[in-house]
Amino acid sequence: MSQEFVIQIAENGVWTVLLVAGPLLIIALVLGLLVSIFQATTQIQEQTLAFIPKIVGVLFALVIFGPWMLGQITNFTYQIYSNLHRFIG
């Protein structure tokens, strides 16, 4: 197993993690920004106000993007298992 092969596997793993986690993180970021803008304009300084919209938004995004995310993780796992003979030899 060469260094290039290990780097390629690591790169594919990092890209898969970013691709799978990206939609949920973007939705949480946008909702957090909207809640903070709302808090700044209304001068409501309740710190727990940002958690409920983020939790609901991420759960909703998980329902929508869940099958796609599972497909990406399954595809990556299949690629790892199909190249298993290259890891050992």
ZAKOL-700925 format. One line per 8 residues: number of its first residue (from 1); for each residue z, y, x of N, C-alpha, C. Coordinates in Angstrom, 1 decimal. Atoms other than C-alpha are relative to their C-alpha. Layout:
<vexlos>
NUM) Z,Y,X,Z,Y,X,Z,Y,X | ...
</vexlos>
This chain:
<vexlos>
1) 0.0,-1.2,0.9,0.0,0.0,0.0,0.0,1.2,0.9 | 0.2,-1.1,-0.8,-1.2,3.2,1.6,0.8,1.2,-0.5 | -0.7,-1.2,0.4,0.4,6.6,1.5,-0.8,0.8,-1.1 | 0.8,-0.7,1.1,-2.5,8.0,-0.6,0.2,-0.7,-1.3 | -0.2,0.7,1.3,-1.9,5.3,-3.2,1.3,0.4,-0.6 | -1.3,-0.3,0.4,1.8,6.1,-3.4,0.0,1.5,-0.6 | 0.1,-1.3,0.4,1.0,9.8,-3.7,-0.8,0.1,-1.3 | 0.8,0.0,1.2,-1.6,9.1,-6.4,0.9,-0.5,-1.2
9) -0.9,0.5,1.0,1.0,7.1,-8.4,1.0,1.1,-0.4 | -1.0,-1.1,0.2,3.6,9.9,-8.0,-0.7,1.1,-0.8 | 0.7,-1.1,0.6,1.0,12.5,-9.0,-0.3,-0.3,-1.5 | 0.3,0.5,1.3,0.0,10.5,-12.1,1.3,0.0,-0.9 | -1.3,0.0,0.7,3.7,10.1,-13.0,0.4,1.4,-0.4 | -0.4,-1.4,0.2,4.4,13.8,-12.7,-0.9,0.6,-1.1 | 0.9,-0.6,1.1,1.3,14.8,-14.8,0.3,-0.6,-1.3 | -0.4,0.6,1.2,2.3,12.3,-17.4,1.3,0.6,-0.6
17) -1.3,-0.6,0.5,5.8,13.7,-17.7,-0.3,1.4,-0.5 | 0.3,-1.4,0.5,4.5,17.3,-17.9,-0.8,0.0,-1.3 | 0.8,0.0,1.2,1.9,16.3,-20.5,0.8,-0.5,-1.2 | -0.8,0.5,1.1,4.4,14.4,-22.6,1.1,1.1,-0.4 | -1.1,-0.9,0.3,7.2,17.0,-22.4,-0.5,1.4,-0.3 | 0.5,-1.4,0.2,5.0,20.1,-22.5,0.0,0.5,-1.4 | 0.0,-0.6,1.4,4.5,20.5,-26.3,1.4,0.3,-0.5 | -1.4,-0.2,0.5,8.2,20.1,-27.0,0.7,1.2,0.7
25) -0.6,-1.1,-0.8,9.2,22.5,-24.2,-0.7,1.4,-0.4 | 0.7,-1.2,0.4,6.6,25.1,-25.3,0.5,0.4,-1.4 | -0.5,-0.4,1.3,7.8,25.0,-28.9,1.4,0.5,0.1 | -1.3,-0.5,-0.2,11.4,25.3,-27.8,0.0,1.4,0.6 | 0.1,-1.3,-0.6,10.4,28.3,-25.6,-0.4,1.0,-1.0 | 0.5,-1.0,0.9,8.5,30.1,-28.3,1.1,0.2,-1.1 | -1.1,-0.2,1.0,11.3,29.5,-30.9,1.2,0.8,0.6 | -1.1,-0.7,-0.7,13.9,30.7,-28.4,-0.3,1.5,0.1
33) 0.4,-1.4,-0.2,11.9,33.8,-27.7,0.0,0.8,-1.4 | 0.0,-0.7,1.3,11.4,34.6,-31.4,1.4,0.2,-0.5 | -1.4,-0.2,0.5,15.1,34.1,-32.2,0.7,1.1,0.9 | -0.6,-1.0,-0.9,16.1,36.3,-29.2,-0.6,1.4,-0.4 | 0.5,-1.2,0.4,13.7,39.0,-30.4,0.6,0.4,-1.4 | -0.7,-0.2,1.3,15.2,38.7,-33.9,1.4,0.5,0.2 | -1.4,-0.4,-0.3,18.7,39.0,-32.4,0.0,1.4,0.6 | 0.0,-1.3,-0.6,17.7,42.0,-30.4,-0.3,1.1,-1.0
41) 0.3,-1.1,1.0,16.2,43.9,-33.3,1.1,0.2,-1.1 | -1.0,-0.1,1.0,19.0,43.1,-35.7,1.4,0.2,0.6 | -1.3,-0.2,-0.7,21.8,43.4,-33.1,1.0,-1.1,-0.4 | -0.9,1.2,0.2,23.2,40.0,-34.1,0.2,-0.7,1.3 | -0.2,0.6,-1.3,24.9,38.6,-31.1,0.7,-1.4,-0.1 | -0.5,1.4,0.1,25.7,35.1,-32.3,-0.8,-0.9,0.9 | 0.6,0.8,-1.0,25.0,32.7,-29.5,-0.5,-1.3,-0.6 | 0.4,1.3,0.6,24.8,29.6,-31.7,-1.2,0.1,-0.9
49) 1.1,-0.2,0.9,22.0,31.1,-33.8,-1.3,-0.5,0.5 | 1.2,0.5,-0.6,19.3,30.0,-31.4,-0.1,-1.5,0.0 | 0.1,1.4,-0.1,20.2,26.4,-31.4,-0.6,-0.7,-1.2 | 0.5,0.7,1.2,19.4,25.4,-35.0,-1.5,0.1,-0.1 | 1.5,0.0,0.0,15.8,26.7,-35.0,-0.7,-0.8,1.1 | 0.6,0.8,-1.0,15.1,25.1,-31.7,0.1,-1.5,-0.3 | -0.2,1.4,0.3,16.6,21.7,-32.8,-1.0,-0.4,-1.1 | 0.9,0.3,1.1,14.6,21.8,-36.0,-1.5,0.0,0.4
57) 1.4,-0.1,-0.5,11.4,22.9,-34.3,-0.4,-1.2,0.9 | 0.2,1.2,-0.9,11.7,20.2,-31.6,-0.1,-1.3,-0.7 | 0.0,1.2,0.8,12.4,17.5,-34.1,-1.3,0.0,-0.8 | 1.2,-0.1,0.7,9.4,18.7,-36.2,-1.2,-0.3,1.0 | 1.0,0.2,-0.9,7.2,18.7,-33.1,0.0,-1.5,0.5 | -0.1,1.5,-0.3,8.5,15.2,-32.2,-0.7,-0.9,-1.0 | 0.7,0.8,1.0,7.3,13.9,-35.5,-1.5,0.2,0.1 | 1.5,-0.2,-0.1,3.9,15.5,-35.1,-0.6,-0.6,1.3
65) 0.5,0.4,-1.3,3.4,14.8,-31.4,0.5,-1.4,0.5 | -0.6,1.2,-0.4,5.4,11.6,-31.2,-1.0,-1.2,0.2 | 1.0,1.1,-0.3,2.5,9.1,-31.6,-0.9,0.2,1.2 | 0.8,-0.3,-1.2,0.4,10.9,-29.1,0.8,-0.1,1.3 | -0.8,0.1,-1.2,3.3,11.1,-26.6,0.2,-1.5,0.3 | -0.2,1.4,-0.2,4.0,7.4,-27.1,-1.3,-0.7,0.6 | 1.2,0.5,-0.6,0.3,6.7,-26.4,-0.2,0.4,1.4 | 0.2,-0.4,-1.4,0.3,8.7,-23.2,1.0,-0.8,0.9
73) -0.9,0.7,-0.8,3.4,6.9,-21.9,-0.4,-1.5,0.0 | 0.5,1.4,0.0,2.0,3.5,-23.0,-1.2,-0.2,0.9 | 1.2,0.0,-0.9,-1.3,4.3,-21.2,0.4,0.0,1.5 | -0.5,-0.1,-1.4,0.6,5.2,-18.0,0.6,-1.3,0.4 | -0.7,1.3,-0.3,2.7,2.0,-18.2,-1.1,-1.1,0.2 | 1.1,1.0,-0.1,-0.5,-0.1,-18.8,-0.7,0.2,1.4 | 0.7,-0.2,-1.3,-2.1,1.5,-15.7,0.9,-0.5,1.2 | -0.9,0.5,-1.0,1.0,0.7,-13.6,0.0,-1.5,0.0
81) 0.0,1.5,0.1,1.1,-2.9,-14.8,-1.3,-0.6,0.4 | 1.3,0.5,-0.3,-2.6,-3.4,-14.4,-0.3,0.1,1.5 | 0.2,-0.1,-1.5,-2.4,-2.3,-10.7,1.2,-0.6,0.7 | -1.1,0.6,-0.6,0.7,-4.4,-10.0,-0.3,-0.8,1.2 | 0.4,0.8,-1.2,-1.2,-6.6,-7.6,-0.2,0.9,1.2 | 0.2,-0.9,-1.1,-1.9,-3.5,-5.5,1.3,0.4,0.6 | -1.3,-0.4,-0.5,1.8,-2.7,-5.2,0.6,-1.0,0.9 | -0.7,1.1,-0.7,2.9,-6.1,-3.9,-0.7,-0.3,1.3
89) 0.8,0.4,-1.2,0.0,-6.8,-1.5,-0.1,1.0,1.0
</vexlos>
